[in-house]
Amino acid sequence: MSEPLDYRSAGVDLTTYDETMARLPPLMRRTFSPRVMEWKDGFAGLFRLDDKIGLLSRTYRDPILVASTDGVGTKLKLAVATGRHDTVGIDLVAMSVNDCLCAGAEPLIFLDYVAMSKDDTNLTAQIIQGISDGCIEAECSLIGGETAILPDFYQPGEYDLAGFCLGVVDRKHLLKGEEIRAGDKIIGLASSGLHSNGYSLARKIVLDHAGLKLDDRVEELGKTVADELLTPTRLYTRPLKEVYRHYRVKRIIHGIAHITGGGLIDNPPRILPEGLGMRLTKGSWDVPPVFTWLQRLGNVAEDEMFRVFNMGVGMVIVAADYYADSIVRHLTRKAQIPAWIIGEVVPGNREVEWA
């Protein structure tokens, strides 16, 4: 007579799962704002939409909810290969939060989905620690998530992540690019490196083509391959908050674009009205050495570099010409993020041209 089957024999250990779940609440609570409502053992997260304690202290007379979802992509392969899982959670938060910021929204809440082949308490805790750190930087609350154990879907040690951000913006502050005009200036906000895009090409260049190892030190970068490629995505909540607060009564930002897959070629034109284009000036911002290193190592064409990677600009702001220099100074000094005027809006066909 065969032994009776149970969930553990199918690859899911509920005892270990319960131990993992017990470690997560403190990582969530540290992200809570006063608007998070407790629901002990509840089936969903609760959040009070109270305009009196909003991040930007705005009155939501006609609130519009803004939602975004994203993942981290093949950057996770590097986390698995190095055993370093505490930064990809920051990437996960940033990819969705930064998208919501493009609408002028205040990020409110974040949810995560973690899927792996076998429950691993320490691995899950590292991942959620990064997500928690990202939510604090983004000033949004991690109010729930799902950890799925799928032994037949993933190889041992592998996992996947998805993140979901919900924000709010009053209709009068909603950014859809409709106010963009010819002559507006384009401000580039510095990225922290590759962020979370282009990793299939980056991994092919570094690991396959050049034959480097993740723990190899690259003098040109001043760090190891792993340290460079696992640098987390920059979050732009606080820099934008500084601008909104400083220019509270003026509508000076006309559009925002998050520079993700598609780089500076495909992303900025997405916010342009018909009949307008963007003229960007190469050399007007500092390109981090990781990009020139990758280009040389893989003999990658310049056009391909600008279409695949952010090239040192993680977010683009389209602003009124009169205020552009002031915004750059405020971002650099007050928000402590490098920023540059990298171009202007011109008549065109919703495309980027280069000066």
C-alpha positions in Angstrom: 0.0 0.0 0.0 1.4 3.4 -1.0 2.0 6.2 1.5 -0.7 8.8 1.6 -0.1 12.0 -0.4 -0.1 15.5 1.0 0.8 19.0 -0.1 4.4 18.6 1.0 4.9 15.6 -1.2 3.7 17.8 -4.1 6.4 20.4 -3.4 4.6 22.8 -1.1 5.6 22.8 2.6 2.8 24.7 4.5 4.9 24.8 7.7 7.7 26.6 6.0 5.2 28.8 4.2 3.7 29.9 7.5 7.2 30.7 8.9 7.9 32.8 5.8 4.6 34.8 6.1 5.3 35.5 9.8 8.5 37.4 8.8 6.8 39.8 6.4 4.4 42.0 8.4 7.1 44.1 10.0 8.6 44.8 6.6 5.1 45.9 5.5 4.3 48.0 8.5 7.4 50.1 8.2 6.0 51.5 4.9 2.6 52.4 6.3 1.3 55.9 6.1 -1.5 57.2 8.4 -4.0 56.3 5.8 -3.4 52.6 5.9 -6.2 50.9 7.9 -5.5 47.7 9.8 -7.5 44.5 9.0 -6.0 41.7 11.0 -6.0 38.5 9.1 -8.0 40.2 6.4 -8.2 39.2 2.7 -7.3 42.6 1.3 -5.4 45.7 2.1 -7.3 48.9 3.2 -6.3 52.5 2.4 -8.2 55.6 3.3 -8.3 58.3 0.6 -8.0 61.3 2.8 -6.9 64.4 1.0 -5.9 66.2 4.3 -2.8 64.1 4.7 -1.8 63.6 1.1 1.9 63.6 0.1 1.5 66.8 -1.9 -1.0 68.4 0.4 -3.4 68.8 -2.5 -7.2 68.8 -2.2 -8.6 66.1 -4.4 -11.8 67.7 -5.7 -12.0 65.3 -8.7 -9.6 62.5 -7.9 -8.4 60.2 -10.7 -6.9 56.9 -9.8 -3.6 56.0 -11.6 -2.5 52.3 -11.8 0.6 50.6 -13.2 2.1 47.1 -13.1 5.5 45.9 -14.2 8.3 43.4 -13.4 12.1 43.3 -13.2 12.8 41.1 -16.2 16.0 39.2 -16.7 17.9 41.3 -14.2 16.5 38.6 -11.8 18.9 36.1 -13.5 21.8 38.1 -12.0 20.2 38.2 -8.6 19.9 34.4 -8.6 23.4 33.9 -10.0 25.0 36.1 -7.2 22.6 35.2 -4.4 21.9 38.9 -3.9 18.2 39.5 -3.7 17.8 42.6 -1.6 17.9 45.2 -4.4 15.6 43.7 -7.1 12.7 44.6 -4.8 13.6 48.2 -5.1 13.7 47.8 -8.9 10.2 46.2 -8.7 8.8 49.2 -6.9 10.5 51.8 -9.1 9.3 50.4 -12.4 5.6 50.8 -11.5 5.9 53.9 -9.3 7.9 55.8 -11.8 5.2 55.1 -14.4 2.5 56.4 -12.2 4.5 59.6 -11.6 4.3 60.3 -15.3 0.6 61.1 -14.8 1.4 63.6 -12.1 0.2 61.1 -9.5 1.0 60.7 -5.8 1.8 57.0 -5.3 -0.4 55.6 -2.6 -0.1 51.8 -2.3 1.9 48.9 -3.7 1.2 45.2 -4.0 3.7 42.5 -5.0 3.6 39.1 -6.5 6.5 36.7 -5.8 6.5 33.3 -7.5 9.1 30.6 -6.9 9.6 26.9 -7.2 10.0 26.1 -3.5 9.3 28.1 -0.4 12.5 29.7 0.9 12.1 31.8 4.0 15.4 33.7 3.8 15.1 34.3 0.0 11.5 35.7 0.4 12.6 37.9 3.3 15.4 39.4 1.2 13.1 40.1 -1.7 10.4 41.7 0.5 13.1 43.7 2.4 14.0 45.3 -1.0 10.4 46.0 -1.8 9.9 47.5 1.6 13.0 49.8 1.1 11.6 50.8 -2.3 8.2 51.7 -0.9 9.8 53.9 1.8 11.8 55.7 -0.9 8.7 56.0 -3.1 6.6 57.2 -0.1 3.9 54.6 -0.8 2.6 51.8 1.4 3.1 48.1 0.9 -0.3 46.8 2.0 -0.4 43.3 0.6 0.9 40.8 -1.9 1.0 37.1 -2.9 3.7 34.5 -2.6 3.1 31.7 -4.9 4.9 28.3 -4.6 4.9 26.7 -8.1 7.2 23.7 -8.1 6.3 22.8 -11.7 6.9 26.3 -13.2 10.4 27.3 -12.1 13.8 25.7 -11.8 15.1 25.4 -8.2 16.3 28.7 -7.0 14.6 30.7 -9.7 11.7 33.1 -9.1 9.7 35.9 -10.7 8.3 39.2 -9.5 5.5 41.5 -10.4 4.5 44.7 -8.8 1.4 46.9 -8.8 1.2 50.6 -7.9 -2.0 52.6 -7.3 -1.8 56.4 -7.2 -4.1 59.4 -7.3 -4.1 62.8 -8.9 -6.7 65.5 -9.1 -8.0 65.9 -12.6 -6.7 69.5 -12.8 -3.2 68.3 -12.1 -3.3 65.2 -14.4 -0.4 65.2 -16.9 -1.2 63.8 -20.3 1.0 66.0 -22.4 -1.8 68.1 -23.7 -0.2 71.3 -22.6 3.1 70.7 -24.3 4.0 73.5 -26.7 6.8 74.1 -29.2 9.6 75.9 -27.3 9.1 73.9 -24.1 12.4 72.7 -22.7 13.2 69.0 -22.0 14.9 68.3 -18.7 16.7 65.0 -18.1 16.9 63.5 -14.6 19.9 61.2 -14.0 19.5 57.5 -13.9 21.4 55.3 -11.4 22.6 53.1 -14.3 20.9 50.5 -16.4 17.8 50.5 -14.1 15.8 47.4 -15.2 15.8 47.5 -19.0 18.1 46.0 -21.6 19.4 43.2 -19.5 19.1 40.5 -22.1 21.6 42.5 -24.2 23.7 43.5 -21.3 24.1 39.9 -20.1 24.8 38.7 -23.6 27.6 41.3 -24.0 29.2 40.9 -20.6 28.8 37.2 -19.8 28.6 35.5 -23.2 30.5 37.8 -25.6 33.2 39.2 -23.3 33.3 36.1 -21.1 33.5 38.1 -17.8 32.4 36.7 -14.5 30.0 38.6 -12.1 32.7 39.0 -9.5 35.3 40.4 -11.9 36.3 43.9 -11.1 36.1 46.4 -13.9 38.5 49.3 -13.4 36.7 51.5 -15.8 33.6 51.2 -13.6 35.4 51.1 -10.3 33.4 48.1 -9.1 32.6 44.5 -9.9 30.3 43.5 -12.8 27.7 42.3 -10.2 27.8 45.6 -8.3 27.2 47.6 -11.5 24.5 45.4 -13.0 22.6 45.0 -9.7 22.5 48.7 -9.0 18.8 49.4 -8.3 16.5 51.6 -10.3 16.3 55.2 -9.2 12.9 56.4 -7.8 11.8 59.9 -8.7 9.0 60.5 -6.2 10.9 62.8 -3.9 12.6 64.9 -6.7 9.2 65.5 -8.3 7.7 66.3 -4.9 10.3 69.0 -4.4 9.4 70.6 -7.7 5.7 70.5 -7.1 6.1 72.0 -3.6 8.4 74.7 -4.8 6.2 75.8 -7.7 2.9 75.1 -6.0 0.7 77.7 -7.7 2.2 77.4 -11.2 1.5 74.8 -13.9 5.0 74.6 -15.2 5.4 70.9 -15.8 3.6 69.9 -19.0 4.6 66.3 -19.3 6.8 63.5 -17.8 8.2 60.4 -19.5 9.8 57.4 -17.8 12.7 56.1 -19.8 12.4 52.4 -19.9 12.5 49.8 -22.7 12.7 51.8 -25.9 15.2 54.3 -24.3 15.3 57.9 -25.4 14.1 57.0 -28.9 10.6 55.6 -28.1 9.6 56.9 -24.7 9.7 60.7 -24.8 7.5 61.0 -27.9 4.7 59.1 -26.2 3.6 62.2 -24.3 3.7 64.6 -27.3 0.5 66.0 -28.9 0.2 65.6 -32.7 2.3 68.0 -34.7 5.2 68.2 -32.2 8.6 66.4 -31.9 11.6 66.6 -29.6 15.1 67.7 -30.5 17.6 66.2 -28.0 21.2 67.4 -27.9 23.8 64.7 -27.5 26.5 65.7 -25.0 24.2 67.8 -22.9 24.1 65.3 -20.1 26.6 63.0 -18.3 26.5 59.5 -19.7 27.6 57.0 -17.0 30.6 54.9 -17.9 28.6 51.6 -17.8 27.0 52.6 -21.2 30.2 53.4 -23.0 31.7 50.3 -21.5 28.9 48.1 -22.8 28.9 49.8 -26.2 32.6 49.2 -26.7 32.6 45.7 -25.2 29.8 44.5 -27.6 30.5 46.8 -30.5 26.9 48.0 -30.3 25.7 50.7 -32.7 24.9 54.1 -31.2 21.3 54.0 -32.4 20.9 50.6 -30.7 22.3 51.9 -27.5 19.8 54.8 -27.4 16.9 52.5 -28.2 17.7 49.8 -25.7 19.2 51.7 -22.7 18.3 54.9 -20.8 21.9 56.2 -21.5 22.0 58.0 -18.1 18.6 59.7 -18.3 15.9 57.8 -16.3 13.1 60.4 -16.5 12.3 63.3 -18.8 10.3 66.4 -17.8 8.8 68.7 -20.3 8.6 72.2 -18.7 7.8 75.7 -19.7 10.8 77.4 -21.1 10.8 80.3 -18.6 11.1 77.9 -15.6 13.4 75.3 -17.0 16.7 76.6 -15.7 15.1 77.2 -12.3 13.8 73.6 -12.2 17.2 72.2 -13.0 18.8 74.2 -10.2 16.2 73.2 -7.7 16.5 69.5 -8.6 20.3 69.6 -8.4 20.5 71.6 -5.2 17.4 70.8 -3.2 16.5 67.3 -4.5 20.2 66.4 -4.9 19.7 64.7 -8.2 21.7 65.6 -11.3 19.5 67.2 -14.0 20.2 68.9 -17.3 18.3 70.7 -20.1 18.8 68.1 -22.8 16.6 69.5 -25.6 13.4 71.3 -26.6 10.0 70.6 -28.1 9.9 71.5 -31.9 7.3 71.1 -34.7 7.4 67.5 -35.9 5.8 64.1 -36.1 6.0 62.8 -32.6 9.6 61.7 -33.0 13.0 62.4 -31.5 15.6 64.2 -33.6 19.2 64.8 -32.6 21.2 68.0 -32.5 
